[in-house]
Amino acid sequence: MTDRFDSEAFYAALNAARLSKQMTWKDVAEEAGIAASTLSRIGHGAKPDVNGLAALLAWSNLKAEDFIRGAKTEEAEPLAKITALLRADPHLSTQNAQLMENIVISTYNKLRGT
């Protein structure tokens, strides 16, 4: 499997965000809710774990797809987008989000003729 996540570019973008906010790496770690060692590892070329990546993306307002080599520029499938939105909705429990997802998928497939 080829290496698709560009951690060097991600770290450079994090550094630019850090500098623009006049923060230290320790400050970034504290604000993002991650260990400072995570930032050090990324700075030395390691790939962030999914929770560290999510925390740093949220802190920096960066988008993960900007650091994926060979990412397609076309839109995601409608059902994938709907699923992501339902599961991210803070007003829905996991069970209710899954229930709505099943209803939407079933209805979508019936209406589009598959």
Jmol script that loads the backbone (N, CA, C; Angstrom):
load data "model"
ATOM      1  N   MET A   1       0.844  -1.180   0.000  1.00  0.00           N
ATOM      2  CA  MET A   1       0.000   0.000   0.000  1.00  0.00           C
ATOM      3  C   MET A   1       0.888   1.242   0.000  1.00  0.00           C
ATOM      4  N   THR A   2       0.572   2.172  -0.869  1.00  0.00           N
ATOM      5  CA  THR A   2       1.365   3.394  -0.940  1.00  0.00           C
ATOM      6  C   THR A   2       0.983   4.350   0.181  1.00  0.00           C
ATOM      7  N   ASP A   3       1.918   5.208   0.504  1.00  0.00           N
ATOM      8  CA  ASP A   3       1.733   6.189   1.561  1.00  0.00           C
ATOM      9  C   ASP A   3       0.926   7.349   1.000  1.00  0.00           C
ATOM     10  N   ARG A   4      -0.321   7.495   1.426  1.00  0.00           N
ATOM     11  CA  ARG A   4      -1.179   8.508   0.821  1.00  0.00           C
ATOM     12  C   ARG A   4      -1.318   9.762   1.661  1.00  0.00           C
ATOM     13  N   PHE A   5      -1.104   9.676   2.979  1.00  0.00           N
ATOM     14  CA  PHE A   5      -1.247  10.863   3.819  1.00  0.00           C
ATOM     15  C   PHE A   5       0.074  11.610   3.863  1.00  0.00           C
ATOM     16  N   ASP A   6       0.054  12.876   3.501  1.00  0.00           N
ATOM     17  CA  ASP A   6       1.259  13.702   3.453  1.00  0.00           C
ATOM     18  C   ASP A   6       1.455  14.369   4.813  1.00  0.00           C
ATOM     19  N   SER A   7       2.100  13.639   5.725  1.00  0.00           N
ATOM     20  CA  SER A   7       2.273  14.157   7.084  1.00  0.00           C
ATOM     21  C   SER A   7       3.218  15.351   7.120  1.00  0.00           C
ATOM     22  N   GLU A   8       4.154  15.421   6.175  1.00  0.00           N
ATOM     23  CA  GLU A   8       5.069  16.566   6.125  1.00  0.00           C
ATOM     24  C   GLU A   8       4.299  17.854   5.813  1.00  0.00           C
ATOM     25  N   ALA A   9       3.401  17.789   4.832  1.00  0.00           N
ATOM     26  CA  ALA A   9       2.583  18.960   4.488  1.00  0.00           C
ATOM     27  C   ALA A   9       1.626  19.302   5.627  1.00  0.00           C
ATOM     28  N   PHE A  10       1.093  18.268   6.273  1.00  0.00           N
ATOM     29  CA  PHE A  10       0.185  18.491   7.402  1.00  0.00           C
ATOM     30  C   PHE A  10       0.914  19.208   8.532  1.00  0.00           C
ATOM     31  N   TYR A  11       2.110  18.750   8.842  1.00  0.00           N
ATOM     32  CA  TYR A  11       2.896  19.375   9.909  1.00  0.00           C
ATOM     33  C   TYR A  11       3.246  20.820   9.548  1.00  0.00           C
ATOM     34  N   ALA A  12       3.579  21.065   8.290  1.00  0.00           N
ATOM     35  CA  ALA A  12       3.898  22.425   7.847  1.00  0.00           C
ATOM     36  C   ALA A  12       2.679  23.338   7.991  1.00  0.00           C
ATOM     37  N   ALA A  13       1.505  22.816   7.657  1.00  0.00           N
ATOM     38  CA  ALA A  13       0.277  23.607   7.795  1.00  0.00           C
ATOM     39  C   ALA A  13      -0.038  23.866   9.267  1.00  0.00           C
ATOM     40  N   LEU A  14       0.176  22.852  10.114  1.00  0.00           N
ATOM     41  CA  LEU A  14      -0.013  23.047  11.558  1.00  0.00           C
ATOM     42  C   LEU A  14       0.943  24.110  12.079  1.00  0.00           C
ATOM     43  N   ASN A  15       2.176  24.053  11.611  1.00  0.00           N
ATOM     44  CA  ASN A  15       3.169  25.027  12.042  1.00  0.00           C
ATOM     45  C   ASN A  15       2.767  26.438  11.624  1.00  0.00           C
ATOM     46  N   ALA A  16       2.242  26.587  10.419  1.00  0.00           N
ATOM     47  CA  ALA A  16       1.785  27.898   9.955  1.00  0.00           C
ATOM     48  C   ALA A  16       0.633  28.402  10.826  1.00  0.00           C
ATOM     49  N   ALA A  17      -0.293  27.501  11.173  1.00  0.00           N
ATOM     50  CA  ALA A  17      -1.408  27.886  12.052  1.00  0.00           C
ATOM     51  C   ALA A  17      -0.886  28.274  13.429  1.00  0.00           C
ATOM     52  N   ARG A  18       0.069  27.509  13.931  1.00  0.00           N
ATOM     53  CA  ARG A  18       0.665  27.782  15.243  1.00  0.00           C
ATOM     54  C   ARG A  18       1.337  29.145  15.252  1.00  0.00           C
ATOM     55  N   LEU A  19       2.128  29.422  14.234  1.00  0.00           N
ATOM     56  CA  LEU A  19       2.842  30.698  14.158  1.00  0.00           C
ATOM     57  C   LEU A  19       1.881  31.878  14.027  1.00  0.00           C
ATOM     58  N   SER A  20       0.825  31.696  13.247  1.00  0.00           N
ATOM     59  CA  SER A  20      -0.130  32.795  13.071  1.00  0.00           C
ATOM     60  C   SER A  20      -0.870  33.106  14.367  1.00  0.00           C
ATOM     61  N   LYS A  21      -0.984  32.097  15.232  1.00  0.00           N
ATOM     62  CA  LYS A  21      -1.635  32.295  16.537  1.00  0.00           C
ATOM     63  C   LYS A  21      -0.623  32.631  17.627  1.00  0.00           C
ATOM     64  N   GLN A  22       0.649  32.718  17.244  1.00  0.00           N
ATOM     65  CA  GLN A  22       1.742  33.020  18.174  1.00  0.00           C
ATOM     66  C   GLN A  22       1.718  32.073  19.384  1.00  0.00           C
ATOM     67  N   MET A  23       1.689  30.779  19.072  1.00  0.00           N
ATOM     68  CA  MET A  23       1.625  29.750  20.107  1.00  0.00           C
ATOM     69  C   MET A  23       2.867  28.873  20.058  1.00  0.00           C
ATOM     70  N   THR A  24       3.150  28.221  21.173  1.00  0.00           N
ATOM     71  CA  THR A  24       4.195  27.204  21.210  1.00  0.00           C
ATOM     72  C   THR A  24       3.551  25.864  20.864  1.00  0.00           C
ATOM     73  N   TRP A  25       4.400  24.868  20.560  1.00  0.00           N
ATOM     74  CA  TRP A  25       3.864  23.527  20.307  1.00  0.00           C
ATOM     75  C   TRP A  25       3.180  22.985  21.557  1.00  0.00           C
ATOM     76  N   LYS A  26       3.699  23.332  22.719  1.00  0.00           N
ATOM     77  CA  LYS A  26       3.069  22.899  23.972  1.00  0.00           C
ATOM     78  C   LYS A  26       1.661  23.487  24.080  1.00  0.00           C
ATOM     79  N   ASP A  27       1.511  24.756  23.710  1.00  0.00           N
ATOM     80  CA  ASP A  27       0.187  25.389  23.719  1.00  0.00           C
ATOM     81  C   ASP A  27      -0.767  24.680  22.761  1.00  0.00           C
ATOM     82  N   VAL A  28      -0.262  24.340  21.584  1.00  0.00           N
ATOM     83  CA  VAL A  28      -1.082  23.638  20.589  1.00  0.00           C
ATOM     84  C   VAL A  28      -1.567  22.313  21.160  1.00  0.00           C
ATOM     85  N   ALA A  29      -0.648  21.555  21.752  1.00  0.00           N
ATOM     86  CA  ALA A  29      -1.006  20.259  22.327  1.00  0.00           C
ATOM     87  C   ALA A  29      -2.087  20.420  23.387  1.00  0.00           C
ATOM     88  N   GLU A  30      -1.926  21.402  24.252  1.00  0.00           N
ATOM     89  CA  GLU A  30      -2.910  21.622  25.316  1.00  0.00           C
ATOM     90  C   GLU A  30      -4.269  22.011  24.743  1.00  0.00           C
ATOM     91  N   GLU A  31      -4.278  22.954  23.803  1.00  0.00           N
ATOM     92  CA  GLU A  31      -5.547  23.395  23.210  1.00  0.00           C
ATOM     93  C   GLU A  31      -6.224  22.288  22.416  1.00  0.00           C
ATOM     94  N   ALA A  32      -5.434  21.485  21.725  1.00  0.00           N
ATOM     95  CA  ALA A  32      -5.993  20.408  20.901  1.00  0.00           C
ATOM     96  C   ALA A  32      -6.365  19.188  21.737  1.00  0.00           C
ATOM     97  N   GLY A  33      -5.843  19.114  22.957  1.00  0.00           N
ATOM     98  CA  GLY A  33      -6.152  17.976  23.819  1.00  0.00           C
ATOM     99  C   GLY A  33      -5.372  16.722  23.469  1.00  0.00           C
ATOM    100  N   ILE A  34      -4.141  16.906  23.025  1.00  0.00           N
ATOM    101  CA  ILE A  34      -3.288  15.762  22.685  1.00  0.00           C
ATOM    102  C   ILE A  34      -1.970  15.869  23.437  1.00  0.00           C
ATOM    103  N   ALA A  35      -1.213  14.792  23.426  1.00  0.00           N
ATOM    104  CA  ALA A  35       0.107  14.800  24.052  1.00  0.00           C
ATOM    105  C   ALA A  35       1.085  15.558  23.159  1.00  0.00           C
ATOM    106  N   ALA A  36       1.976  16.313  23.784  1.00  0.00           N
ATOM    107  CA  ALA A  36       2.997  17.043  23.024  1.00  0.00           C
ATOM    108  C   ALA A  36       3.857  16.081  22.213  1.00  0.00           C
ATOM    109  N   SER A  37       4.027  14.858  22.713  1.00  0.00           N
ATOM    110  CA  SER A  37       4.830  13.867  21.991  1.00  0.00           C
ATOM    111  C   SER A  37       4.205  13.506  20.642  1.00  0.00           C
ATOM    112  N   THR A  38       2.885  13.634  20.531  1.00  0.00           N
ATOM    113  CA  THR A  38       2.215  13.380  19.253  1.00  0.00           C
ATOM    114  C   THR A  38       2.704  14.366  18.200  1.00  0.00           C
ATOM    115  N   LEU A  39       2.800  15.627  18.586  1.00  0.00           N
ATOM    116  CA  LEU A  39       3.289  16.652  17.658  1.00  0.00           C
ATOM    117  C   LEU A  39       4.743  16.411  17.289  1.00  0.00           C
ATOM    118  N   SER A  40       5.527  16.000  18.257  1.00  0.00           N
ATOM    119  CA  SER A  40       6.939  15.711  18.003  1.00  0.00           C
ATOM    120  C   SER A  40       7.080  14.562  17.007  1.00  0.00           C
ATOM    121  N   ARG A  41       6.284  13.511  17.193  1.00  0.00           N
ATOM    122  CA  ARG A  41       6.341  12.364  16.282  1.00  0.00           C
ATOM    123  C   ARG A  41       5.937  12.767  14.863  1.00  0.00           C
ATOM    124  N   ILE A  42       4.883  13.585  14.748  1.00  0.00           N
ATOM    125  CA  ILE A  42       4.453  14.043  13.420  1.00  0.00           C
ATOM    126  C   ILE A  42       5.558  14.879  12.785  1.00  0.00           C
ATOM    127  N   GLY A  43       6.196  15.711  13.591  1.00  0.00           N
ATOM    128  CA  GLY A  43       7.297  16.540  13.101  1.00  0.00           C
ATOM    129  C   GLY A  43       8.480  15.738  12.603  1.00  0.00           C
ATOM    130  N   HIS A  44       8.607  14.504  13.101  1.00  0.00           N
ATOM    131  CA  HIS A  44       9.691  13.622  12.666  1.00  0.00           C
ATOM    132  C   HIS A  44       9.228  12.621  11.613  1.00  0.00           C
ATOM    133  N   GLY A  45       8.054  12.873  11.013  1.00  0.00           N
ATOM    134  CA  GLY A  45       7.603  12.060   9.887  1.00  0.00           C
ATOM    135  C   GLY A  45       6.612  10.964  10.188  1.00  0.00           C
ATOM    136  N   ALA A  46       6.247  10.775  11.455  1.00  0.00           N
ATOM    137  CA  ALA A  46       5.273   9.734  11.791  1.00  0.00           C
ATOM    138  C   ALA A  46       3.869  10.181  11.392  1.00  0.00           C
ATOM    139  N   LYS A  47       3.025   9.227  11.098  1.00  0.00           N
ATOM    140  CA  LYS A  47       1.635   9.526  10.786  1.00  0.00           C
ATOM    141  C   LYS A  47       0.864   9.668  12.097  1.00  0.00           C
ATOM    142  N   PRO A  48      -0.015  10.669  12.195  1.00  0.00           N
ATOM    143  CA  PRO A  48      -0.810  10.803  13.416  1.00  0.00           C
ATOM    144  C   PRO A  48      -1.850   9.693  13.492  1.00  0.00           C
ATOM    145  N   ASP A  49      -2.195   9.285  14.729  1.00  0.00           N
ATOM    146  CA  ASP A  49      -3.291   8.330  14.862  1.00  0.00           C
ATOM    147  C   ASP A  49      -4.591   9.074  14.570  1.00  0.00           C
ATOM    148  N   VAL A  50      -5.656   8.343  14.384  1.00  0.00           N
ATOM    149  CA  VAL A  50      -6.909   8.956  13.940  1.00  0.00           C
ATOM    150  C   VAL A  50      -7.437   9.970  14.956  1.00  0.00           C
ATOM    151  N   ASN A  51      -7.314   9.695  16.251  1.00  0.00           N
ATOM    152  CA  ASN A  51      -7.802  10.640  17.254  1.00  0.00           C
ATOM    153  C   ASN A  51      -6.938  11.894  17.304  1.00  0.00           C
ATOM    154  N   GLY A  52      -5.630  11.727  17.183  1.00  0.00           N
ATOM    155  CA  GLY A  52      -4.738  12.878  17.135  1.00  0.00           C
ATOM    156  C   GLY A  52      -4.992  13.720  15.901  1.00  0.00           C
ATOM    157  N   LEU A  53      -5.192  13.044  14.770  1.00  0.00           N
ATOM    158  CA  LEU A  53      -5.484  13.749  13.525  1.00  0.00           C
ATOM    159  C   LEU A  53      -6.774  14.551  13.662  1.00  0.00           C
ATOM    160  N   ALA A  54      -7.809  13.915  14.194  1.00  0.00           N
ATOM    161  CA  ALA A  54      -9.096  14.602  14.358  1.00  0.00           C
ATOM    162  C   ALA A  54      -8.959  15.822  15.266  1.00  0.00           C
ATOM    163  N   ALA A  55      -8.230  15.666  16.364  1.00  0.00           N
ATOM    164  CA  ALA A  55      -8.048  16.779  17.302  1.00  0.00           C
ATOM    165  C   ALA A  55      -7.297  17.931  16.651  1.00  0.00           C
ATOM    166  N   LEU A  56      -6.259  17.613  15.900  1.00  0.00           N
ATOM    167  CA  LEU A  56      -5.465  18.661  15.261  1.00  0.00           C
ATOM    168  C   LEU A  56      -6.208  19.323  14.103  1.00  0.00           C
ATOM    169  N   LEU A  57      -6.996  18.559  13.379  1.00  0.00           N
ATOM    170  CA  LEU A  57      -7.816  19.149  12.320  1.00  0.00           C
ATOM    171  C   LEU A  57      -8.842  20.103  12.916  1.00  0.00           C
ATOM    172  N   ALA A  58      -9.467  19.691  14.021  1.00  0.00           N
ATOM    173  CA  ALA A  58     -10.448  20.554  14.683  1.00  0.00           C
ATOM    174  C   ALA A  58      -9.781  21.818  15.213  1.00  0.00           C
ATOM    175  N   TRP A  59      -8.605  21.673  15.816  1.00  0.00           N
ATOM    176  CA  TRP A  59      -7.900  22.828  16.371  1.00  0.00           C
ATOM    177  C   TRP A  59      -7.520  23.824  15.272  1.00  0.00           C
ATOM    178  N   SER A  60      -7.048  23.314  14.148  1.00  0.00           N
ATOM    179  CA  SER A  60      -6.497  24.163  13.088  1.00  0.00           C
ATOM    180  C   SER A  60      -7.509  24.574  12.019  1.00  0.00           C
ATOM    181  N   ASN A  61      -8.678  23.945  12.026  1.00  0.00           N
ATOM    182  CA  ASN A  61      -9.683  24.153  10.976  1.00  0.00           C
ATOM    183  C   ASN A  61      -9.170  23.752   9.592  1.00  0.00           C
ATOM    184  N   LEU A  62      -8.215  22.828   9.561  1.00  0.00           N
ATOM    185  CA  LEU A  62      -7.726  22.280   8.298  1.00  0.00           C
ATOM    186  C   LEU A  62      -8.621  21.128   7.875  1.00  0.00           C
ATOM    187  N   LYS A  63      -8.544  20.730   6.617  1.00  0.00           N
ATOM    188  CA  LYS A  63      -9.332  19.616   6.096  1.00  0.00           C
ATOM    189  C   LYS A  63      -8.402  18.464   5.734  1.00  0.00           C
ATOM    190  N   ALA A  64      -8.745  17.273   6.202  1.00  0.00           N
ATOM    191  CA  ALA A  64      -7.909  16.092   5.976  1.00  0.00           C
ATOM    192  C   ALA A  64      -7.666  15.835   4.494  1.00  0.00           C
ATOM    193  N   GLU A  65      -8.679  16.066   3.668  1.00  0.00           N
ATOM    194  CA  GLU A  65      -8.532  15.756   2.240  1.00  0.00           C
ATOM    195  C   GLU A  65      -7.455  16.592   1.559  1.00  0.00           C
ATOM    196  N   ASP A  66      -7.080  17.708   2.173  1.00  0.00           N
ATOM    197  CA  ASP A  66      -6.011  18.523   1.598  1.00  0.00           C
ATOM    198  C   ASP A  66      -4.639  17.866   1.724  1.00  0.00           C
ATOM    199  N   PHE A  67      -4.542  16.807   2.522  1.00  0.00           N
ATOM    200  CA  PHE A  67      -3.254  16.159   2.766  1.00  0.00           C
ATOM    201  C   PHE A  67      -3.227  14.711   2.278  1.00  0.00           C
ATOM    202  N   ILE A  68      -4.207  14.346   1.477  1.00  0.00           N
ATOM    203  CA  ILE A  68      -4.262  12.995   0.926  1.00  0.00           C
ATOM    204  C   ILE A  68      -3.802  13.051  -0.519  1.00  0.00           C
ATOM    205  N   ARG A  69      -2.705  12.361  -0.796  1.00  0.00           N
ATOM    206  CA  ARG A  69      -2.160  12.319  -2.157  1.00  0.00           C
ATOM    207  C   ARG A  69      -3.085  11.509  -3.047  1.00  0.00           C
ATOM    208  N   GLY A  70      -3.342  12.026  -4.212  1.00  0.00           N
ATOM    209  CA  GLY A  70      -4.164  11.301  -5.175  1.00  0.00           C
ATOM    210  C   GLY A  70      -5.642  11.317  -4.853  1.00  0.00           C
ATOM    211  N   ALA A  71      -6.067  12.214  -3.973  1.00  0.00           N
ATOM    212  CA  ALA A  71      -7.488  12.288  -3.627  1.00  0.00           C
ATOM    213  C   ALA A  71      -8.280  12.766  -4.837  1.00  0.00           C
ATOM    214  N   LYS A  72      -9.428  12.181  -5.024  1.00  0.00           N
ATOM    215  CA  LYS A  72     -10.290  12.585  -6.126  1.00  0.00           C
ATOM    216  C   LYS A  72     -10.907  13.940  -5.797  1.00  0.00           C
ATOM    217  N   THR A  73     -11.118  14.727  -6.814  1.00  0.00           N
ATOM    218  CA  THR A  73     -11.696  16.048  -6.601  1.00  0.00           C
ATOM    219  C   THR A  73     -13.207  16.051  -6.776  1.00  0.00           C
ATOM    220  N   GLU A  74     -13.774  14.916  -7.126  1.00  0.00           N
ATOM    221  CA  GLU A  74     -15.219  14.866  -7.306  1.00  0.00           C
ATOM    222  C   GLU A  74     -15.913  14.742  -5.950  1.00  0.00           C
ATOM    223  N   GLU A  75     -17.176  15.057  -5.939  1.00  0.00           N
ATOM    224  CA  GLU A  75     -17.978  15.017  -4.719  1.00  0.00           C
ATOM    225  C   GLU A  75     -18.131  13.581  -4.210  1.00  0.00           C
ATOM    226  N   ALA A  76     -18.301  13.458  -2.904  1.00  0.00           N
ATOM    227  CA  ALA A  76     -18.585  12.158  -2.298  1.00  0.00           C
ATOM    228  C   ALA A  76     -19.995  11.725  -2.703  1.00  0.00           C
ATOM    229  N   GLU A  77     -20.240  10.447  -2.597  1.00  0.00           N
ATOM    230  CA  GLU A  77     -21.566   9.918  -2.897  1.00  0.00           C
ATOM    231  C   GLU A  77     -22.587  10.542  -1.946  1.00  0.00           C
ATOM    232  N   PRO A  78     -23.797  10.836  -2.435  1.00  0.00           N
ATOM    233  CA  PRO A  78     -24.808  11.461  -1.584  1.00  0.00           C
ATOM    234  C   PRO A  78     -25.095  10.677  -0.302  1.00  0.00           C
ATOM    235  N   LEU A  79     -25.198   9.360  -0.403  1.00  0.00           N
ATOM    236  CA  LEU A  79     -25.489   8.568   0.795  1.00  0.00           C
ATOM    237  C   LEU A  79     -24.349   8.636   1.806  1.00  0.00           C
ATOM    238  N   ALA A  80     -23.124   8.714   1.336  1.00  0.00           N
ATOM    239  CA  ALA A  80     -21.986   8.836   2.252  1.00  0.00           C
ATOM    240  C   ALA A  80     -22.043  10.170   2.983  1.00  0.00           C
ATOM    241  N   LYS A  81     -22.401  11.233   2.274  1.00  0.00           N
ATOM    242  CA  LYS A  81     -22.505  12.548   2.898  1.00  0.00           C
ATOM    243  C   LYS A  81     -23.641  12.580   3.923  1.00  0.00           C
ATOM    244  N   ILE A  82     -24.777  11.987   3.560  1.00  0.00           N
ATOM    245  CA  ILE A  82     -25.915  11.957   4.479  1.00  0.00           C
ATOM    246  C   ILE A  82     -25.566  11.168   5.732  1.00  0.00           C
ATOM    247  N   THR A  83     -24.923  10.021   5.560  1.00  0.00           N
ATOM    248  CA  THR A  83     -24.519   9.202   6.699  1.00  0.00           C
ATOM    249  C   THR A  83     -23.601   9.981   7.625  1.00  0.00           C
ATOM    250  N   ALA A  84     -22.627  10.664   7.062  1.00  0.00           N
ATOM    251  CA  ALA A  84     -21.695  11.449   7.881  1.00  0.00           C
ATOM    252  C   ALA A  84     -22.431  12.540   8.645  1.00  0.00           C
ATOM    253  N   LEU A  85     -23.365  13.209   7.991  1.00  0.00           N
ATOM    254  CA  LEU A  85     -24.127  14.273   8.657  1.00  0.00           C
ATOM    255  C   LEU A  85     -24.997  13.724   9.780  1.00  0.00           C
ATOM    256  N   LEU A  86     -25.670  12.612   9.525  1.00  0.00           N
ATOM    257  CA  LEU A  86     -26.525  12.024  10.559  1.00  0.00           C
ATOM    258  C   LEU A  86     -25.712  11.592  11.775  1.00  0.00           C
ATOM    259  N   ARG A  87     -24.575  10.972  11.528  1.00  0.00           N
ATOM    260  CA  ARG A  87     -23.762  10.482  12.644  1.00  0.00           C
ATOM    261  C   ARG A  87     -23.058  11.605  13.390  1.00  0.00           C
ATOM    262  N   ALA A  88     -22.909  12.756  12.769  1.00  0.00           N
ATOM    263  CA  ALA A  88     -22.277  13.902  13.431  1.00  0.00           C
ATOM    264  C   ALA A  88     -23.293  14.775  14.168  1.00  0.00           C
ATOM    265  N   ASP A  89     -24.583  14.514  13.969  1.00  0.00           N
ATOM    266  CA  ASP A  89     -25.627  15.339  14.581  1.00  0.00           C
ATOM    267  C   ASP A  89     -25.657  15.123  16.092  1.00  0.00           C
ATOM    268  N   PRO A  90     -25.379  16.156  16.877  1.00  0.00           N
ATOM    269  CA  PRO A  90     -25.352  16.004  18.333  1.00  0.00           C
ATOM    270  C   PRO A  90     -26.736  15.775  18.935  1.00  0.00           C
ATOM    271  N   HIS A  91     -27.785  15.992  18.148  1.00  0.00           N
ATOM    272  CA  HIS A  91     -29.147  15.817  18.655  1.00  0.00           C
ATOM    273  C   HIS A  91     -29.656  14.390  18.493  1.00  0.00           C
ATOM    274  N   LEU A  92     -28.883  13.541  17.824  1.00  0.00           N
ATOM    275  CA  LEU A  92     -29.293  12.156  17.592  1.00  0.00           C
ATOM    276  C   LEU A  92     -28.383  11.196  18.344  1.00  0.00           C
ATOM    277  N   SER A  93     -28.994  10.206  18.976  1.00  0.00           N
ATOM    278  CA  SER A  93     -28.189   9.140  19.578  1.00  0.00           C
ATOM    279  C   SER A  93     -27.623   8.300  18.441  1.00  0.00           C
ATOM    280  N   THR A  94     -26.628   7.500  18.741  1.00  0.00           N
ATOM    281  CA  THR A  94     -26.043   6.629  17.720  1.00  0.00           C
ATOM    282  C   THR A  94     -27.108   5.722  17.126  1.00  0.00           C
ATOM    283  N   GLN A  95     -27.956   5.173  17.997  1.00  0.00           N
ATOM    284  CA  GLN A  95     -29.015   4.267  17.542  1.00  0.00           C
ATOM    285  C   GLN A  95     -30.003   4.993  16.622  1.00  0.00           C
ATOM    286  N   ASN A  96     -30.410   6.198  16.986  1.00  0.00           N
ATOM    287  CA  ASN A  96     -31.357   6.941  16.154  1.00  0.00           C
ATOM    288  C   ASN A  96     -30.725   7.392  14.839  1.00  0.00           C
ATOM    289  N   ALA A  97     -29.458   7.738  14.861  1.00  0.00           N
ATOM    290  CA  ALA A  97     -28.768   8.103  13.624  1.00  0.00           C
ATOM    291  C   ALA A  97     -28.721   6.904  12.679  1.00  0.00           C
ATOM    292  N   GLN A  98     -28.445   5.717  13.220  1.00  0.00           N
ATOM    293  CA  GLN A  98     -28.408   4.504  12.399  1.00  0.00           C
ATOM    294  C   GLN A  98     -29.790   4.181  11.847  1.00  0.00           C
ATOM    295  N   LEU A  99     -30.818   4.381  12.658  1.00  0.00           N
ATOM    296  CA  LEU A  99     -32.185   4.135  12.208  1.00  0.00           C
ATOM    297  C   LEU A  99     -32.538   5.068  11.049  1.00  0.00           C
ATOM    298  N   MET A 100     -32.243   6.348  11.204  1.00  0.00           N
ATOM    299  CA  MET A 100     -32.512   7.303  10.126  1.00  0.00           C
ATOM    300  C   MET A 100     -31.691   6.978   8.882  1.00  0.00           C
ATOM    301  N   GLU A 101     -30.448   6.567   9.096  1.00  0.00           N
ATOM    302  CA  GLU A 101     -29.585   6.188   7.978  1.00  0.00           C
ATOM    303  C   GLU A 101     -30.209   5.038   7.189  1.00  0.00           C
ATOM    304  N   ASN A 102     -30.695   4.027   7.886  1.00  0.00           N
ATOM    305  CA  ASN A 102     -31.329   2.882   7.224  1.00  0.00           C
ATOM    306  C   ASN A 102     -32.562   3.305   6.434  1.00  0.00           C
ATOM    307  N   ILE A 103     -33.362   4.205   7.006  1.00  0.00           N
ATOM    308  CA  ILE A 103     -34.561   4.694   6.322  1.00  0.00           C
ATOM    309  C   ILE A 103     -34.170   5.454   5.055  1.00  0.00           C
ATOM    310  N   VAL A 104     -33.196   6.337   5.171  1.00  0.00           N
ATOM    311  CA  VAL A 104     -32.762   7.139   4.020  1.00  0.00           C
ATOM    312  C   VAL A 104     -32.192   6.247   2.922  1.00  0.00           C
ATOM    313  N   ILE A 105     -31.347   5.292   3.286  1.00  0.00           N
ATOM    314  CA  ILE A 105     -30.744   4.401   2.288  1.00  0.00           C
ATOM    315  C   ILE A 105     -31.811   3.590   1.574  1.00  0.00           C
ATOM    316  N   SER A 106     -32.743   3.040   2.337  1.00  0.00           N
ATOM    317  CA  SER A 106     -33.813   2.241   1.747  1.00  0.00           C
ATOM    318  C   SER A 106     -34.668   3.078   0.798  1.00  0.00           C
ATOM    319  N   THR A 107     -35.055   4.254   1.246  1.00  0.00           N
ATOM    320  CA  THR A 107     -35.880   5.139   0.421  1.00  0.00           C
ATOM    321  C   THR A 107     -35.116   5.602  -0.814  1.00  0.00           C
ATOM    322  N   TYR A 108     -33.885   5.987  -0.642  1.00  0.00           N
ATOM    323  CA  TYR A 108     -33.049   6.458  -1.748  1.00  0.00           C
ATOM    324  C   TYR A 108     -32.924   5.379  -2.821  1.00  0.00           C
ATOM    325  N   ASN A 109     -32.596   4.170  -2.390  1.00  0.00           N
ATOM    326  CA  ASN A 109     -32.429   3.077  -3.351  1.00  0.00           C
ATOM    327  C   ASN A 109     -33.734   2.745  -4.063  1.00  0.00           C
ATOM    328  N   LYS A 110     -34.853   2.818  -3.347  1.00  0.00           N
ATOM    329  CA  LYS A 110     -36.144   2.527  -3.969  1.00  0.00           C
ATOM    330  C   LYS A 110     -36.496   3.601  -4.998  1.00  0.00           C
ATOM    331  N   LEU A 111     -36.264   4.857  -4.651  1.00  0.00           N
ATOM    332  CA  LEU A 111     -36.640   5.947  -5.546  1.00  0.00           C
ATOM    333  C   LEU A 111     -35.722   6.077  -6.758  1.00  0.00           C
ATOM    334  N   ARG A 112     -34.483   5.694  -6.621  1.00  0.00           N
ATOM    335  CA  ARG A 112     -33.590   5.794  -7.779  1.00  0.00           C
ATOM    336  C   ARG A 112     -33.631   4.527  -8.632  1.00  0.00           C
ATOM    337  N   GLY A 113     -34.365   3.518  -8.171  1.00  0.00           N
ATOM    338  CA  GLY A 113     -34.596   2.335  -8.985  1.00  0.00           C
ATOM    339  C   GLY A 113     -33.576   1.231  -8.857  1.00  0.00           C
ATOM    340  N   THR A 114     -32.848   1.169  -7.728  1.00  0.00           N
ATOM    341  CA  THR A 114     -31.884   0.074  -7.561  1.00  0.00           C
ATOM    342  C   THR A 114     -32.341  -0.876  -6.494  1.00  0.00           C
TER     343      THR A 114
END
end "model"
wireframe off; spacefill off
backbone 0.3
color backbone group
